[in-house]
Amino acid sequence: MKKRLGIISLFIILFIAFIAVWNFSYQIGKEEAYIPFERSTEVSSIIPSEKGVFERSEHALDYANMPVDENHQRSLKHYYDNRAYHGAPPSIPHPIKDEMTIGANTCLKCHENGGFTEKFNAYAPVVPHPELVNCRQCHVPTNASGVFRPFEHRSVVAPKAGINNALAGSPPIIPHQIQMHENCLSCHAGPSAPKEIRVTHPERINCRQCHVPNNKEMTDIGTFKRAISNE
């Protein structure tokens, strides 16, 4: 009887030792696989991609469930016509009260979250960078009555929708810079988005997971060096 109890006790001790060793090994394995995130106190000069779309992700499902207003859809042509050239900030197509208009007081009341404005019978586009409140620094009113002098400026060809896929069936590439366009939803989702580039899945807010930038517009031009004349 004592011999049998001794064997059983030995098996119990070995089992407990096995569990202890396995648990210790498992915990050590987790620690070795874990890569700690080092926080830097230095301010990075890199613009965080998609910062705005993550901040406004709460509106993504609203955009997905919102019916399309066929009578007030913006087109891609209208989107480009409201810019001096491809990549330029959009002009202000409506009258403004004061030349000293600042975004936080007036512009953002309509353009921070969008919405339909009966006065202009249109949806207000959502600004992708509401933290920049000095809107008039980049956006200027449309001046249709001014006299301009002819010049030799060549227009930049804007990208066309539907042909920006690297391969047949692959997600479209991003044909523009991401700087100042960190909120993809502002142009590609919601009722104010141009119908040609309105995304079908705004709830998938991690846009860069599938869509990659076009490297042709993001080529490093190198360091500028002034030429030294020998004369």
C-alpha positions, 0 to 999 in steps of 0.5 A: 500500500505504501509503495502504491502511494509512493508511486502515485505521489511521485506521478503527482509531483512530476505532473506539478513540476511539468506544469510549472516548467511548461508555464515558465517556458510559456511566459518566457516565450511571450516575453521574448516575442514581445517587442516594446514600443519605444516612445520618443520625445522628439517631434517627428516631421513625418505626416501621419497617413490617414490620421484624419480618417481614424479620428472621424471613423465614427462617421464611417458607418453613417456614410455607409448607411446614408442613401445617395441623393441623386439630385445633389451629387457632385461630379469629378469634373465639378471637383476639378473645376473648383481648383486652379490646377490639379493638387491646388486647394479648392477655391471658395465658390460662394460669397463670404461676409468678411475678408478676415473670415477665420475657419473656427468662427465661420467656415468650420460651422459647415465644413467640419461635418458637412451637411446640406445647405439650403442657401446654396442647394448643395452639400458642404464638402468636409474639410480633411484638416479642421485643425487648420483654422486659418482657411483663407491662407490657402483657399481664395474666393472665386473671382470670375470678373477679374482681368488676367494676363495671358501666360504660358502656364501648362495645366497639370493633367488630373488623374481619371477615375477607374484607370488607377489600378496597378493590376486588373481587379486590384484596389486603385492606387492613390494618385495624389499626395497624402499631405493635407489629405489625411482624412480619406473620408472627406473626399471619398465618402458621404453625400458631398463626395464626387460620385466617381470616386465615392468609396463603396466601403467607408466602414473599412477605415484602414485605407492604406491597408489595400490602397498604396500611393502612386510612386510617380508623384512621390519621387525623391528629387534629391538635395538642391545644389546651387551651380557654381560658375567659374566666371 
